[in-house]
């Protein structure tokens, strides 16, 4: 799979590669992972940022879906054993724009020479909020780049 040129340009413009590396390296406290979280509390945390979210129990993830102009943005958030996996999807005028999905896969497409990055880990709802501040900032920057 390859990145759609529009997505690749947007990711480079927001310095996605370096910012995700920093996020991954900052939140690595494996000894204090928060593996037993409450889904309703996670929904509250996500919605505190102004996003509507839906939890899909069968696949155990939270989804934010937004229609803006000709674009449909999807941001899936999966939390397992205190690890944060983020997955993006973009559709423009009913056409899926190849993006790579999980942020780790996006990193692989942007930089084929890097070592795999561990997922950011959270140890409390406060740590989750801190991680989501950067995750949502990346998301908003990415959307802004596509909507210009």
C-alpha positions as CSV (number, residue, x, y, z in Angstrom):
1,X,0.0,0.0,0.0
2,X,1.1,3.6,-0.7
3,X,0.0,6.8,0.7
4,X,-2.3,9.0,-1.4
5,X,-0.1,12.0,-2.4
6,X,-2.6,14.4,-0.8
7,X,-2.3,12.5,2.5
8,X,1.4,12.2,2.3
9,X,1.8,16.0,1.8
10,X,-0.5,16.7,4.7
11,X,1.3,14.3,7.0
12,X,4.7,15.9,6.2
13,X,3.3,19.4,6.7
14,X,2.2,18.6,10.2
15,X,5.5,16.7,11.0
16,X,3.5,13.6,11.7
17,X,6.5,11.3,11.8
18,X,8.5,13.2,14.4
19,X,5.5,14.1,16.5
20,X,4.3,10.5,16.7
21,X,7.8,9.3,17.5
22,X,7.9,11.8,20.4
23,X,4.4,10.7,21.6
24,X,5.5,7.1,21.5
25,X,8.7,7.7,23.3
26,X,7.2,10.0,26.0
27,X,4.4,7.5,27.1
28,X,6.2,4.2,27.7
29,X,5.6,3.4,31.3
30,X,5.0,-0.3,30.9
31,X,5.0,-1.0,34.6
32,X,1.9,1.1,35.3
33,X,-0.3,0.4,32.3
34,X,-4.0,1.1,32.9
35,X,-5.4,-2.1,31.5
36,X,-8.8,-2.1,33.3
37,X,-10.5,1.1,32.1
38,X,-14.2,2.0,32.0
39,X,-15.6,2.5,28.5
40,X,-18.0,5.2,29.7
41,X,-15.2,7.1,31.3
42,X,-13.1,6.9,28.1
43,X,-16.1,8.2,26.2
44,X,-16.3,11.1,28.7
45,X,-12.6,11.8,28.1
46,X,-12.9,11.8,24.3
47,X,-16.1,13.9,24.4
48,X,-14.4,16.4,26.7
49,X,-12.4,17.4,23.6
50,X,-15.6,18.2,21.8
51,X,-15.9,15.0,19.7
52,X,-18.9,12.8,19.4
53,X,-17.8,9.2,19.7
54,X,-19.3,5.8,19.5
55,X,-18.1,2.6,21.1
56,X,-18.2,-0.7,19.1
57,X,-18.2,-3.5,21.6
58,X,-17.8,-6.3,19.0
59,X,-14.4,-4.9,17.8
60,X,-13.6,-3.0,21.0
61,X,-12.8,0.4,19.6
62,X,-14.1,4.0,19.7
63,X,-14.9,5.8,16.5
64,X,-15.1,9.5,15.7
65,X,-16.6,10.2,12.2
66,X,-16.8,13.7,10.7
67,X,-18.2,14.9,7.4
68,X,-16.5,18.2,6.5
69,X,-17.0,19.6,3.0
70,X,-16.2,16.8,0.5
71,X,-14.3,14.8,3.1
72,X,-15.4,12.1,5.5
73,X,-12.8,11.6,8.3
74,X,-12.7,8.6,10.5
75,X,-10.6,8.4,13.6
76,X,-10.7,5.0,15.4
77,X,-9.2,4.7,18.9
78,X,-8.4,1.3,20.4
79,X,-7.2,0.9,23.9
80,X,-6.0,-2.5,25.0
81,X,-3.9,-3.2,28.1
82,X,-3.2,0.6,28.4
83,X,-1.9,0.9,24.9
84,X,-3.3,3.5,22.5
85,X,-3.7,2.5,18.9
86,X,-4.9,5.2,16.6
87,X,-6.3,4.5,13.1
88,X,-7.3,7.1,10.5
89,X,-9.3,6.9,7.4
90,X,-10.2,9.5,4.8
91,X,-12.8,9.5,2.0
92,X,-13.2,12.3,-0.5
93,X,-16.3,12.4,-2.7
94,X,-16.9,8.6,-2.0
95,X,-13.3,7.7,-2.9
96,X,-11.1,6.2,-0.2
97,X,-7.8,8.0,-0.1
98,X,-5.1,5.4,0.8
99,X,-3.6,6.4,4.2
100,X,-2.3,3.2,5.8
101,X,-4.8,3.1,8.7
102,X,-3.0,2.6,12.0
103,X,-0.5,5.3,12.8
104,X,2.3,2.6,13.0
105,X,1.5,1.7,9.4
106,X,1.5,5.3,8.3
107,X,4.9,5.7,9.9
108,X,6.1,2.7,7.9
109,X,4.9,4.3,4.7
110,X,6.5,7.6,5.5
111,X,9.9,6.2,6.6
112,X,10.9,2.7,5.5
113,X,14.1,2.9,7.6
114,X,12.7,3.4,11.1
115,X,12.5,0.9,13.8
116,X,8.9,-0.1,14.9
117,X,7.5,2.3,17.5
118,X,5.8,1.1,20.6
119,X,2.2,2.3,21.1
120,X,1.8,5.1,23.6
121,X,0.8,3.7,27.0
122,X,-1.5,5.3,29.6
123,X,-1.6,4.7,33.3
124,X,-4.6,6.8,34.3
125,X,-7.4,8.8,32.7
126,X,-5.2,11.9,33.2
127,X,-2.4,10.3,31.2
128,X,-4.9,9.3,28.5
129,X,-6.0,12.9,28.3
130,X,-2.4,14.0,27.8
131,X,-1.9,11.5,25.0
132,X,-5.2,12.6,23.4
133,X,-4.2,16.2,23.5
134,X,-1.4,15.4,21.0
135,X,-3.4,12.8,19.1
136,X,-6.2,15.3,18.5
137,X,-3.8,18.1,17.7
138,X,-2.3,15.9,15.0
139,X,-5.8,15.0,13.8
140,X,-6.9,18.6,13.6
141,X,-3.7,19.6,11.8
142,X,-4.1,16.8,9.3
143,X,-7.8,17.7,8.6
144,X,-6.8,21.4,8.2
145,X,-4.1,20.5,5.6
146,X,-6.6,18.5,3.6
147,X,-9.3,21.2,3.7
148,X,-7.1,24.1,2.6
